[in-house]
Amino acid sequence: MLRKDCTPKIVDEISVDGTHTSDPNLICAHFNDFFINIGPQLQSEILTSSNDANAYRRYLSPASLFSIFLDPSSEDEIVKIISTLKSSAPGYDDISPKVVKCIPHLIRKPLCHIFNLSMPPGIVPPRMKVARVIPVFKSGDPLVISNYRPISILPCFSKILEKIIFTRMLKFLIKTMLFLMVNLAFFLENLLLKL
């Protein structure tokens, strides 16, 4: 299946309440305001029925008494994950995955140490949670802010930690059979399509 070009383009003009602006600071402020407020606005528009408040429960697996232990990472695992990073845009820290892929043996030890300190208490270093948000045009009038969707670009070190935790979570869910078999098949099929 062919995808539309999702390359972010610089937005040099928008229209807000009928007023056009090309001031980059105002454009950023308007996008920021829109992206921050659209979630709560959409939530307030969703009608919920008191009779159906627990309907979501029928899609859940039965409660589990299992607990998860996140095995420590290894330097070899870090190097392997770094080799799989896509050469995408850098996060707010401007560290490109291309650069990280060139120096895995120099950074594997400190990254392994940081990630292994992070996993047991479940605390992600605050700077790994900061994203660069880029508006990507969907369709329609490019001057209208609601015709854009936000794309969050995380630092590549966040992506490495995410993959470490993902492998452990997936292993746990499969081992404890918390995935319904139909969910697991669907999940694995989608995962394979992304590889």
Contacts in CASP RR format, 6 or more apart in sequence:
PFRMAT RR
TARGET T0000
AUTHOR 0000-0000-0000
METHOD contacts of the structure
MODEL  1
MLRKDCTPKIVDEISVDGTHTSDPNLICAHFNDFFINIGPQLQSEILTSS
NDANAYRRYLSPASLFSIFLDPSSEDEIVKIISTLKSSAPGYDDISPKVV
KCIPHLIRKPLCHIFNLSMPPGIVPPRMKVARVIPVFKSGDPLVISNYRP
ISILPCFSKILEKIIFTRMLKFLIKTMLFLMVNLAFFLENLLLKL
6 136 0 8 1.000
6 151 0 8 1.000
8 89 0 8 1.000
8 134 0 8 1.000
8 135 0 8 1.000
8 136 0 8 1.000
8 151 0 8 1.000
9 137 0 8 1.000
11 27 0 8 1.000
11 31 0 8 1.000
11 135 0 8 1.000
11 137 0 8 1.000
11 142 0 8 1.000
11 148 0 8 1.000
12 22 0 8 1.000
12 27 0 8 1.000
13 20 0 8 1.000
13 21 0 8 1.000
13 22 0 8 1.000
13 27 0 8 1.000
13 143 0 8 1.000
14 20 0 8 1.000
14 21 0 8 1.000
14 27 0 8 1.000
14 30 0 8 1.000
14 31 0 8 1.000
14 143 0 8 1.000
14 144 0 8 1.000
14 145 0 8 1.000
15 21 0 8 1.000
15 141 0 8 1.000
15 143 0 8 1.000
15 144 0 8 1.000
16 30 0 8 1.000
16 145 0 8 1.000
20 143 0 8 1.000
21 27 0 8 1.000
21 30 0 8 1.000
30 145 0 8 1.000
31 133 0 8 1.000
31 135 0 8 1.000
31 145 0 8 1.000
31 148 0 8 1.000
31 150 0 8 1.000
32 133 0 8 1.000
34 145 0 8 1.000
34 146 0 8 1.000
35 133 0 8 1.000
35 135 0 8 1.000
35 150 0 8 1.000
38 146 0 8 1.000
61 178 0 8 1.000
61 179 0 8 1.000
61 180 0 8 1.000
64 176 0 8 1.000
64 178 0 8 1.000
66 172 0 8 1.000
66 176 0 8 1.000
66 178 0 8 1.000
68 168 0 8 1.000
68 169 0 8 1.000
68 172 0 8 1.000
70 119 0 8 1.000
70 120 0 8 1.000
70 165 0 8 1.000
70 168 0 8 1.000
71 168 0 8 1.000
72 116 0 8 1.000
72 119 0 8 1.000
73 112 0 8 1.000
73 115 0 8 1.000
73 116 0 8 1.000
73 119 0 8 1.000
73 164 0 8 1.000
74 112 0 8 1.000
75 108 0 8 1.000
75 109 0 8 1.000
75 112 0 8 1.000
77 112 0 8 1.000
77 164 0 8 1.000
78 104 0 8 1.000
78 107 0 8 1.000
78 108 0 8 1.000
78 111 0 8 1.000
78 112 0 8 1.000
78 115 0 8 1.000
78 160 0 8 1.000
78 164 0 8 1.000
79 104 0 8 1.000
79 105 0 8 1.000
79 108 0 8 1.000
81 160 0 8 1.000
81 163 0 8 1.000
81 164 0 8 1.000
82 100 0 8 1.000
82 101 0 8 1.000
82 104 0 8 1.000
82 107 0 8 1.000
82 108 0 8 1.000
82 160 0 8 1.000
83 101 0 8 1.000
83 104 0 8 1.000
84 163 0 8 1.000
85 97 0 8 1.000
85 100 0 8 1.000
85 101 0 8 1.000
85 156 0 8 1.000
85 159 0 8 1.000
85 160 0 8 1.000
86 97 0 8 1.000
87 96 0 8 1.000
87 97 0 8 1.000
87 98 0 8 1.000
87 101 0 8 1.000
88 97 0 8 1.000
88 153 0 8 1.000
89 96 0 8 1.000
89 132 0 8 1.000
89 134 0 8 1.000
89 153 0 8 1.000
90 96 0 8 1.000
90 97 0 8 1.000
90 132 0 8 1.000
90 153 0 8 1.000
90 155 0 8 1.000
90 156 0 8 1.000
91 131 0 8 1.000
91 132 0 8 1.000
91 153 0 8 1.000
91 154 0 8 1.000
91 155 0 8 1.000
91 156 0 8 1.000
92 130 0 8 1.000
92 131 0 8 1.000
92 132 0 8 1.000
92 153 0 8 1.000
92 155 0 8 1.000
93 127 0 8 1.000
93 155 0 8 1.000
95 155 0 8 1.000
95 156 0 8 1.000
95 157 0 8 1.000
96 156 0 8 1.000
97 156 0 8 1.000
97 159 0 8 1.000
100 107 0 8 1.000
100 156 0 8 1.000
100 157 0 8 1.000
111 157 0 8 1.000
111 160 0 8 1.000
114 125 0 8 1.000
115 160 0 8 1.000
115 161 0 8 1.000
115 164 0 8 1.000
118 124 0 8 1.000
118 125 0 8 1.000
118 161 0 8 1.000
119 164 0 8 1.000
119 165 0 8 1.000
124 158 0 8 1.000
124 161 0 8 1.000
127 155 0 8 1.000
128 154 0 8 1.000
128 155 0 8 1.000
128 157 0 8 1.000
128 158 0 8 1.000
128 161 0 8 1.000
129 158 0 8 1.000
130 154 0 8 1.000
130 155 0 8 1.000
131 152 0 8 1.000
131 153 0 8 1.000
131 154 0 8 1.000
132 152 0 8 1.000
132 153 0 8 1.000
133 150 0 8 1.000
133 151 0 8 1.000
133 152 0 8 1.000
133 153 0 8 1.000
134 150 0 8 1.000
134 151 0 8 1.000
134 153 0 8 1.000
135 145 0 8 1.000
135 148 0 8 1.000
135 149 0 8 1.000
135 150 0 8 1.000
135 151 0 8 1.000
136 148 0 8 1.000
136 149 0 8 1.000
136 150 0 8 1.000
136 151 0 8 1.000
137 147 0 8 1.000
137 148 0 8 1.000
138 147 0 8 1.000
138 148 0 8 1.000
138 149 0 8 1.000
139 147 0 8 1.000
140 147 0 8 1.000
141 147 0 8 1.000
154 162 0 8 1.000
172 178 0 8 1.000
173 179 0 8 1.000
173 184 0 8 1.000
174 184 0 8 1.000
179 187 0 8 1.000
END
